[in-house]
């Protein structure tokens, strides 16, 4: 779906679509983050000068900081090849 629905019904549909499950303790934090991200998606889609269309993703339940730590922190830790 285009955009996001920042409520419990939207969260449940998003969870089903992306196959997300949580423990009871994790669910409330995931929902809170999903709500905030859904609001940001809607704000970004309302910008008439931005031609992009923003929508939910499998990462809609994590913060920007969590996304950066999990997915953008790749460390290339291989020794360079030695010349023969």
N, C-alpha and C positions, 0 to 999 in steps of 0.2 A: 504493500500500500504506500501511496505517496503521503508524505508528512507523517504525523504520529498522533496518537490519541492519548493525551496525558491523563488517563484515569485508570481505574482498576480493570475495566472491561478491555481497554486497549492493551494493557499490560498482559492480561490473560491471553488475548489473541496473539500478541507478540511472542509470548512464551511458547505457545503451541506451534506457531509458525517456525520458530527457530529451535524447537525441541529443548527448551531450557527447563531445568528443575533445580530446586533449592531446598536446603534444610529450612525448618521454620525460622531459625535465627538469621539466615542469609536472605530470606525472601523480603523482609521489610526494608533492608538496605538496598537490595536490587530494585525494588519498586520505587523507592525514593529517588534513586539515581535515574531510573527510567523516566520518571515524571519530569525531572529537571532537564534531561536530554530531549524529551519530547517537546518541552516548551521552547528550548533553543532551536530545534528543528522548525517549529512553527514560526518563530521570529525570523529565522533566516529565509524561510520560504516567502515571508511577507515583504521582503526587500525588493521593491520594483526595479532597482538598478542591478540586481544580481540575477543573471539568467539561469543559474543552476537550480536544480530541483533536489532538495534534501529529503531523506527518508530514513526510517529505522534501519538498523543493521544488527548483526549478531552481537555487536558491542554496545548496544543501547543501555545495558545494565551496568556499565562501568564508567568511572570518571575519566576525564582526560589524563589525569596523572596515572591512574591505573593502566590505561591504554598505553601510555608512553613507556611505563615500566615493563609491561608484559610484552609489548610488540615492537618497540623501537629501541630496545636496549641490547640489540645483538652485538656481541663482541667477537670479532674475527681473531681467533687465538691459534693461528697456525704459523709455524716457522716458515720463513721464506725459503724457496728452493735454492739449493746451493749449486753454483756452477761446477761442472765436472772438472 
